């Protein structure tokens, strides 16, 4: 396991804050209330470890399959439905959405190999990520990825806690399946807008992993 580059600054700042609070507690609380000091130290240390774990990148054996649309995110499948896309296609699309809780791995990956045709950041609200309106009203970053089989819109969507979306896509860039697409800090969701008729391999409520779980296969 490694730590994602987006976490270095956050981990350092929070680590320094935790260290200072523990030292202050040691000086002012421990002499008269050692149990309270020990409790605070454990809670603060556990919080820092949670922050470290949030930026983890576990070692994985990725799924490499030209016919597969691999999950771009860890989390739970919360939406499988037909929607009318107005951002890029202006037509009906099959939407699959994966919700990421704060405990999930938060690196996002390309679901298949292809060329980036479109990349756009949208300012917006911070509705809870499972709200259906979050797909079109929340802060988000959308990209369109195309290969010989399909053209797919991928949305990184901010939520009530997620306030920062990192996206590494560049228009006209050729990308590889499972390469890093970006990172969303502190929980949210990723939507895929697929062609109607795409074969879905998952169901609502299923837990999936980025780079491993096959959400769908090309028709």
HELIX and SHEET records of a PDB file:
HELIX    1   1 UNK A    5  UNK A    7  5                                   3    
HELIX    2   2 UNK A    8  UNK A   28  1                                  21    
HELIX    3   3 UNK A   34  UNK A   54  1                                  21    
HELIX    4   4 UNK A  134  UNK A  137  1                                   4    
SHEET    1   A 2 UNK A   2  UNK A   3  0                                        
SHEET    2   A 2 UNK A  56  UNK A  57 -1                                        
SHEET    1   B 3 UNK A  68  UNK A  70  0                                        
SHEET    2   B 3 UNK A 214  UNK A 217 -1                                        
SHEET    3   B 3 UNK A 199  UNK A 200 -1                                        
SHEET    1   C 8 UNK A 174  UNK A 175  0                                        
SHEET    2   C 8 UNK A 114  UNK A 122 -1                                        
SHEET    3   C 8 UNK A 140  UNK A 146 -1                                        
SHEET    4   C 8 UNK A 151  UNK A 158 -1                                        
SHEET    5   C 8 UNK A 188  UNK A 194 -1                                        
SHEET    6   C 8 UNK A  91  UNK A 100 -1                                        
SHEET    7   C 8 UNK A  75  UNK A  85 -1                                        
SHEET    8   C 8 UNK A 207  UNK A 208 -1                                        
SHEET    1   D 3 UNK A 107  UNK A 109  0                                        
SHEET    2   D 3 UNK A 180  UNK A 185 -1                                        
SHEET    3   D 3 UNK A 164  UNK A 167 -1                                        
END                                                                             
